[in-house]
Amino acid sequence: MSVFGIILALSGILLFVLYYTGKDKREAMTARVDGTVTFCEQTFFATDETSSDEYEVSLTYVVDGKEYERNRVQVARSYDIGDRIELAYDPADPSGAELATSVEDAFVMLICGGVLIVAGIAVFVFGKRPQVN
């Protein structure tokens, strides 16, 4: 059980690192704009244990009269050409817009990381250890 606890705690630490790695970029994305879907393609992801349908979209959006384009953005559902998706961007650099939901949902990664660290420590400390006779 102690190995499992260590794995849980390390997974939590990894989520913390991933969260803080992109934190400055996410915090700079204070502006919002609607992007227009110009392309949507279903992609299929499969491993031995699981498979899932994912989608890639291309979007155009306009900031201060200038049109920008984002290609091959991963999304969880299909969109029709012309659909609108809210994007978040840094007013100092509008070219790097991200899906607004992914910017806002990043905090969930921090929470999950904390839970995994606590669970890992609990399993490590309180997990059953083999009895030596």
JOQUIPE-V450565 format. One record per residue. N is the residue number from 0. RES is the residue in one small letter. SS is DSSP state (hx for helix, st for strand, lp for the rest). Layout:
<<N/RES/SS> <N/RES/SS>>
This chain:
<<0/m/lp> <1/s/hx> <2/v/hx> <3/f/hx> <4/g/hx> <5/i/hx> <6/i/hx> <7/l/hx> <8/a/hx> <9/l/hx> <10/s/hx> <11/g/hx> <12/i/hx> <13/l/hx> <14/l/hx> <15/f/hx> <16/v/hx> <17/l/hx> <18/y/hx> <19/y/hx> <20/t/hx> <21/g/lp> <22/k/hx> <23/d/hx> <24/k/hx> <25/r/hx> <26/e/hx> <27/a/hx> <28/m/lp> <29/t/lp> <30/a/st> <31/r/st> <32/v/st> <33/d/st> <34/g/st> <35/t/st> <36/v/st> <37/t/st> <38/f/st> <39/c/st> <40/e/st> <41/q/st> <42/t/st> <43/f/st> <44/f/st> <45/a/st> <46/t/lp> <47/d/lp> <48/e/lp> <49/t/lp> <50/s/st> <51/s/st> <52/d/st> <53/e/st> <54/y/st> <55/e/st> <56/v/st> <57/s/st> <58/l/st> <59/t/st> <60/y/st> <61/v/st> <62/v/st> <63/d/lp> <64/g/lp> <65/k/st> <66/e/st> <67/y/st> <68/e/st> <69/r/st> <70/n/st> <71/r/st> <72/v/st> <73/q/st> <74/v/st> <75/a/lp> <76/r/lp> <77/s/lp> <78/y/lp> <79/d/lp> <80/i/lp> <81/g/lp> <82/d/lp> <83/r/st> <84/i/st> <85/e/st> <86/l/st> <87/a/st> <88/y/st> <89/d/st> <90/p/lp> <91/a/lp> <92/d/st> <93/p/st> <94/s/st> <95/g/st> <96/a/st> <97/e/st> <98/l/st> <99/a/hx> <100/t/hx> <101/s/hx> <102/v/hx> <103/e/hx> <104/d/lp> <105/a/hx> <106/f/hx> <107/v/hx> <108/m/hx> <109/l/hx> <110/i/hx> <111/c/hx> <112/g/hx> <113/g/hx> <114/v/hx> <115/l/hx> <116/i/hx> <117/v/hx> <118/a/hx> <119/g/hx> <120/i/hx> <121/a/hx> <122/v/hx> <123/f/hx> <124/v/hx> <125/f/hx> <126/g/lp> <127/k/lp> <128/r/lp> <129/p/lp> <130/q/lp> <131/v/lp> <132/n/lp>>
